[in-house]
Amino acid sequence: MKKELAALALACALIPGISMAADKLPSSEKLMNDYDKYVVVYTSDDERIYADADTIERDPVSAGELPVIRATLYAEIYKDPLTWPDYGNYRMVDYILRYDTAVGADQLGQKIKYRILNKLEGAYTPDGKAVSYPGNPNEPADEAEDIYIALYRVSKTSY
């Protein structure tokens, strides 16, 4: 009897934790409408990338060097091909990808080279449900410069 009560108490304690974890996955609508939490850092014809404002931080560096900026990014991947009914019904997003990202810049004389490291943490449907991503999660990011500049503007130096 005591084991059954202990199991029931444990189950009751875990259910709110599981539901709160499910709420942390943002839907496409939440990304678009929560201006205080999510910042658009890059847009193209194929995707729109948001940064979670609570996770953006710059590494402290000495004067004259460019910092590495870390953040959690969410990429909305648009449907391809995009049809008129999808566009008219606001169902343009096919997947939302969540990345743990570090972006850096090296200055060599007059030239600045930007680098980005993305670690795919998960793929989700537009309403925030977990799904397996059929594409290549290790695609090279050619938007490193745009993302770095946008994150630099909204980041704070961490100490």
C-alpha positions in Angstrom: 0.0 0.0 0.0 2.8 2.4 0.8 4.5 1.7 -2.5 1.3 2.5 -4.4 0.9 5.7 -2.5 4.5 6.6 -3.2 4.1 5.9 -6.9 0.9 7.9 -7.0 2.6 10.9 -5.3 5.5 10.7 -7.7 3.2 10.6 -10.7 1.3 13.6 -9.4 4.5 15.5 -8.9 5.8 14.7 -12.4 2.6 15.6 -14.4 2.9 19.4 -13.8 6.6 19.3 -14.7 5.9 17.5 -18.0 3.2 19.9 -18.9 5.4 22.9 -18.1 8.2 21.5 -20.3 5.7 21.1 -23.1 4.8 24.8 -22.8 8.4 25.9 -23.3 8.3 24.8 -27.0 7.2 28.0 -28.8 4.6 27.8 -31.5 5.0 29.8 -34.7 2.3 32.2 -33.5 4.1 32.8 -30.2 7.4 33.5 -32.0 5.8 36.1 -34.1 3.7 37.8 -31.4 5.9 37.8 -28.3 8.1 40.8 -29.0 9.6 41.0 -25.5 10.9 37.4 -25.7 11.8 36.7 -29.3 13.8 38.9 -31.6 14.0 38.5 -35.4 17.7 38.2 -36.3 17.5 37.0 -40.0 15.0 36.6 -42.7 15.2 35.2 -46.2 12.8 33.6 -48.8 13.3 30.2 -47.1 13.3 31.0 -43.4 13.0 33.4 -40.6 15.3 33.2 -37.5 14.3 34.3 -34.1 16.6 34.6 -31.0 15.4 33.9 -27.5 16.1 37.3 -25.8 16.6 35.6 -22.4 19.5 33.5 -23.7 21.5 36.1 -25.6 24.9 36.8 -24.0 28.3 38.1 -25.0 31.5 36.5 -23.8 33.6 39.1 -22.0 36.7 40.0 -23.9 39.5 42.5 -23.7 39.3 45.8 -25.7 39.9 45.6 -29.4 38.6 42.0 -29.9 35.2 40.9 -31.2 33.2 38.8 -28.7 31.5 35.4 -29.2 27.8 35.7 -28.8 25.7 32.7 -27.6 21.9 32.3 -27.9 19.1 29.9 -28.5 17.8 30.4 -32.0 14.5 29.2 -33.6 14.4 28.9 -37.4 11.0 28.9 -39.0 11.4 26.9 -42.3 8.8 27.8 -44.9 7.0 25.3 -47.0 8.5 24.6 -50.4 6.7 25.1 -52.7 4.6 27.7 -51.0 1.0 27.7 -52.3 -1.5 30.5 -52.3 -3.8 28.7 -49.8 -0.9 28.3 -47.4 0.0 31.9 -47.7 -3.6 33.1 -47.4 -4.3 31.0 -44.3 -1.0 31.9 -42.6 0.2 28.3 -42.8 3.5 29.1 -44.4 5.8 27.5 -41.8 6.6 23.8 -42.3 9.1 23.3 -39.4 10.5 25.1 -36.5 14.1 24.2 -35.7 15.7 25.0 -32.3 19.4 25.6 -32.2 22.0 26.2 -29.5 24.2 28.7 -31.3 27.5 30.5 -30.9 28.5 33.2 -33.4 31.9 34.8 -33.6 34.0 37.1 -35.7 37.7 37.3 -36.4 39.2 40.5 -37.6 42.2 40.1 -39.9 43.4 43.6 -40.8 40.6 45.2 -42.7 38.7 41.9 -43.3 36.2 40.4 -40.8 35.4 36.7 -41.1 32.2 35.5 -39.3 31.7 32.0 -38.0 28.6 30.2 -36.7 28.3 27.0 -34.8 24.7 25.6 -34.7 23.8 22.5 -32.6 20.3 21.3 -33.5 18.4 20.6 -30.3 15.0 19.7 -31.9 12.6 20.1 -34.7 8.9 21.0 -34.2 5.7 21.5 -36.1 4.3 25.0 -36.3 2.2 24.4 -33.2 5.2 23.4 -31.1 5.0 19.5 -31.2 8.2 17.5 -31.5 8.8 15.9 -34.9 11.8 14.4 -36.7 13.3 16.8 -39.3 13.6 15.2 -42.7 16.2 17.7 -44.0 19.9 18.0 -43.3 20.4 19.4 -39.7 24.1 20.1 -40.5 23.5 22.5 -43.4 26.1 25.3 -43.4 24.8 28.6 -42.2 25.6 31.4 -44.7 23.8 34.0 -42.7 26.5 34.2 -39.9 27.3 37.9 -40.6 23.6 39.1 -40.4 23.0 37.0 -37.3 26.1 38.2 -35.6 25.4 41.9 -36.2 21.7 41.5 -35.0 22.7 39.6 -31.9 25.5 42.1 -31.1 23.0 44.9 -31.1 20.6 43.3 -28.7 23.2 41.5 -26.4 24.7 42.6 -23.1 28.2 41.8 -21.9 28.1 39.0 -19.3 30.6 39.0 -16.5 
